[in-house]
Amino acid sequence: MHPFSILTLGIFVAGYITARWDLVTRLYELAIFAWDHGVVTRTLKGFLILSVFFFLLILPINHLASREGTLHPRHVNLGVSAREQLRRRGSF
């Protein structure tokens, strides 16, 4: 390789490593900040509230809807479509 290319590659690699290390340290600092300010516990409380809401409200409604769907099935292919009715009347 040309000496200039080796130097350019070395500078690029050093910059890349420095940027990655900076991201890792910032992520570490962000995790410490989040832990100190109770972000983790608030997130867990929100997840718990949403889970309880899902289990107490959404699942029973889903169960009720599926049961009603099996008790009163909807037959789609029975009857005549609007297009067929217009064709039979001769206004299509």
N, C-alpha and C positions, 0 to 999 in steps of 0.2 A: 504494500500500500504506500501511497505517497505520504511523506511526513506530515503534510498539512491535514490529510484525511485522518491520520492516526490521532493527531492533536484534537481535531474536531470531534472525533468519536469519543475520545477521553473526556472532553468537556461535556459532551452530551450525556454520557454515562454518569459522570459526577453530578450533574444537574438533576438527572432523573432520580438518583439515589437520594439526593438532598430533598427533593420534592416529596418523595415517598416517605422519608423519615419525618418530614414536617407534617404530613397528613396523619401519620400514626400518632405523633405526639399530640396533635390537635384533637384527634379522636379520643385519646386517653384523657385529656383535660376536659373534654365535653362530657365524658362518662362520669368523671369525678364531680363536675358541676351539677349534672342531672341527679346524681345520688344525693348530694348535699342539699339540693332544693326540693327533694321529694317527688321528682318526676316519676320515678319508678313506682312508688306507692300509689300515686294518682292514676297512673296508667293501669295498674292492677285493679284498682277500685272501679275504674271505668269498664274494664273488661268483665269484671264480676257483675256489675249492674247490667251490662248488655247481655251477658249470658243468662242471667235470671229472667230478664225481659223476654229473651228468645224462648226459654223453656216454659215460662208461664203463660205467654200470650201467643206466640207464633206457632209453636208446635201443636197446641190444642186446636187452633183454627185450621191448620193444615190437616189434622186428623179428621175434624168435622167435615171439611170440604171433600176429602177423599171418600169418607163414608157416604155422604149425600150423593156424591157422583156415582157410586156403585149402586145405591138404592134407586136412583132416578137417572138411568143412563139416557144420554141424548143421542138419538139416531140421526146421523147427518144425512145419510143417503135416502131417507124416506122423504117423499114429497117431490114437488116439481120446482126446479129452479126458476128464478125470475126470467132468465133468458129463454127457457123452454116455454114459459107462459106467454111471453111476447111473441115467440115464433108461432105458437098455436093460434093466437089471436090474429096473426097476420100483420102486426104492427111493428115488426122488427126489420 
